[in-house]
Amino acid sequence: MSAKPRPENATALVTGASKGIGAAVAIALAQDGWRVGVNYRSDKAGAEKTVKAIEEAGGKAIALEGDVADANGVPDALISTLESELGPVLALVNNAGITADGLAIQLEDEQWDKVIDTNLTAAFRMTRRAMRPMLKARFGRIVNIASVVGPRANAGQANYAAAKAGLIGMTKTVAAEVARRGVTVNAVAPGFIATSMTEDVPDAVIDAVPAKRPGTPEEVAAAVRFLASDDAGYVTGSTLYVDGGMSA
C-alpha cells in the first residue's frame, strides 16, 4: 500500500512564524500548495509581512495571534479558526521557541519554566489538538523544530537543551502511536542558523561549525517542506539535522 496523498484544501499551521525560521517555513509550505496559518505572539507586523509574501506569490494565508504557551484554549482556538477560515489543518509545525540562558547553578525557576512551557509543553498541547482532524482524515504531517543542542551539550542552556531533547523524545513516541493512521511525526534539528535569536553569538561558535558558516532559515525550511510532502509519507519518528556538520 502506498501512502495517501495530501487532500485538497489542506492547511498547515506554523507556530512562531512572524520571522526567521518560522516565516521561511510558512513561505516554503505555501510554495508547495499548502494554505498556511501564520501564528504569532506579539509581532503582528512580522506575521502580516509573511502573509503578504505568501499571497503575492499566489498562495493563501492568514495571521493568527496567540501565545502557544497559554494553556487556556489557545491550541483549540488557533486550529478551529484556521479550519473555519482556510480548511482542514493537516500539517502542524511546532516552531515557536524562546531562550533564557544561564549556567545551571544560576538558572531561576522562572527561566526554567518559561522555556519548558513554550518549547516543549506548548508543542505537546498543539500536537494533541492537531492530531484529531489528522487521524480522522488518515493523513497528517507534524514537524517539530528541535535543535542540535538537544542531544549535544551547550553550556548555559540546560533549560533549552532539556526542552529540545524532550521534543525529540516526544516526536519518536507520538510517531509510533499514529503511524498506522497515515500521520507522520518528525523533527528538524537546526544548528547555528542566522536569525535574530543568534545575532549575539560569538564568532567562535561559527568556527566550531564544520561548514564554517551559519545556516539560513530557508535551508531549515527546505527540510520541513520535504517532511510535510507526499514524498515523505514513509518517513516518521526521525530527526533531520540541518547543522553544517555539528552533530557529525
N, C-alpha and C positions, 0 to 999 in steps of 0.2 A: 504494500500500500504506500502511495506517495502522500506527502503532507498536503493538507488542504490549503488552497491558495487564499490570499487575503480577500475578504469580502468587499463588495463595493461600499463606498461611503465610510470606510473605516477611518477612525480618528485616533490620533496619538496625543497624549498629554505629556508635556515635558516640564518638570518642575524646575524652578530657578532658571528660567530661560530668558531673562531680560538682557543678558550679556554673556560674554565668554563662551565656555563650553556649551552651556545650555542653549544659547542663541544659535550657535553653529549647528547643534543637533537639530533644533527645530527647523531651521532652514534646509538642512540636508534631508530630513524626513519629508518635508513638503516637496522637495525636488523629486522624491521617489513616489509621489502621488498620495501621501497621507494628508488628511486635513489635520490641522495642528492646534492644540490648546497651549498657549504660551503663558505659563504660570509665573507670577512674580509676587514678592512680598511687599516691597516698597518702591522699587524702581519702575514706576508706571511708564515713564518716558522711554526707558530702555525696552520694555516689553512692546510698547506700541511701535518702536522702531523695528523690532524683529518682525512683528505682524506686517508692517508696511513692506519690508523686504520680501516677505513671502507672497503677499498679494501682488506686488509689482512684477513678480516672476510668474504670475498666473495661478498661484495656489490659494488655498483658503485657510484662514487662521483667525483666532480671537485671543485677546489678552484676558487672563483670569487672575484677579487678585486673591491672595490667600496665603497665610503663613502655614506651611505644611506641618510645622511643629505644634500647631494648635490642635489639640485633640477634640475640640468642641465642634464636631460636624464638618470640619474643613475638607477632609478627603471626600466625603459624600457630596458636599456642595460643589466642589470642583468638577467631579466626574458627572454628576447629574446635570449641571449647567452645560457642560460640553456636549453631553448626549443630546440635550434638547436643542442646542444651537447648531451643531455640525454633524452629529451621527454617533454610532456606537463606538465607545472607547475600547479599542482592541490593541493598543500599544501604550505602555507606560514607561517613561524614562525617569527614574529617580535620580535627579541630578543635583537638587538643592543641597547645599552644604555650607558649613561655616568652619572657622578655626578659632581657637582660643588657646594659643600656645603658652608653654611654660614647663619647666622641669617638674617632674612628678612631685617632688618634695614641696614645690611651691604652688601647685595647682589647687585652686579653691573648688569646693563642691559645685558652685555655680558654673564655673568654667567646664567642669566635667559634664554636668547635667545638660547644659545647653548644647554642647557638641554631640553628645549621645542622642539627645532628643531630636535634633534636626537631621543628623547624618544617618542615624540608624532606626530609631523608633518611628520617625515620620515615614521613612521608606517602607517599613513593615505595614503601617496603617494604610498607606496608599496602595500597597500591593494587595493587601487583604480586600480592600474595596474594589480594586480594579479587576480582580480575578472573577468576580461574579458574572459580568457580561462575557468575558472571555471563555469561561467554562461552558456557558450556555451556547455560544457560537462555535465552540470547539476550534477556536483559533485565538491566539493571543501572543503578544510579544512583551516581555518585561525585561528591561535592561537597567541594571543598577550601576551607577558611576561610583566605583570604588577608588582605590589608589594603590600605587606601588608601595606606599607606606604601610598598608595593611599587613602584608607578610614580611616586610623589611623594616628593620628598626630605623627610627629617625628621632634622635634625642630632642626632647622638648615638645613631643606630640603624642604623649601617652593616650590622651583622650581621643584624638583624631585617629590614631592607629587602631585603637580598640574598636571604634565605630566602623572603620573601613574593613578591618578583619572580620568583624561581626557581619557586615554586609555581604562579604564573600561567602561566609558560612551559611547565612540565610539564603543566598542565591542557590547554593547547591541543594539545600534541603527542600525548598519550595519547588525547585525544578523537578526533583524526584517525585514529589507529590502530584504534580499536574501534567507530567509528560504524556501520559496516555490520552489526555484530553485535547491535544493539539496546541497546548500553551507552552512556550519556551521561556526560560528564565536564565539570563546570563548576566555577567558583569563585565565592564570595561574598566581597567585599572590604569589610569594615566600616570605618567611620571611627572617630570618638570615641564609644565605647559605654560606658555607665555600668556598670562591673563592678569587682571588687576589684583587677584589674590596673591600673585607671585612677584609683584613689582619690586619688593624689598629683599628678595632672595639674593644672597651674595654670589659673586662670580664663581666662587669655589664650588658651588653646587653644580653649575654648568660644567665646570672642569671635571666633575666626577661622573658625568654622563658619557658613556662610551661614544655616542654620536656627536658629542661636543657641541650640541646646540639644544635649545629648548624646542619642544614640540609646539604645534599650533592647535587651536580649538578645532579647526577643520579636520585635522588628522584624527582627533578623537571622534569627531562626528562621523567620519567615514567608517570607523569600526562599528559604531552604533547603527548606522544605516544598514550595514551588512547584517547585523544580528536581528534587525527588525524586518528583514526582507524575506520573501518566499524562499530564496536560496538557502536560508539558514534554518529551515524547518526541522533539520535533524541535529542541530547544534543546541544543546541545553545543559545547564549546570556548569558551564565553562566560564573562565575568566580570561579575557583577551587583554594582554598588556600592551599599552601604547606608551613606551617609556624610553625609547632610544637605547635600549640595552641595559638599563639599570637593574633589571631583575635577572639578567643572564648569570 
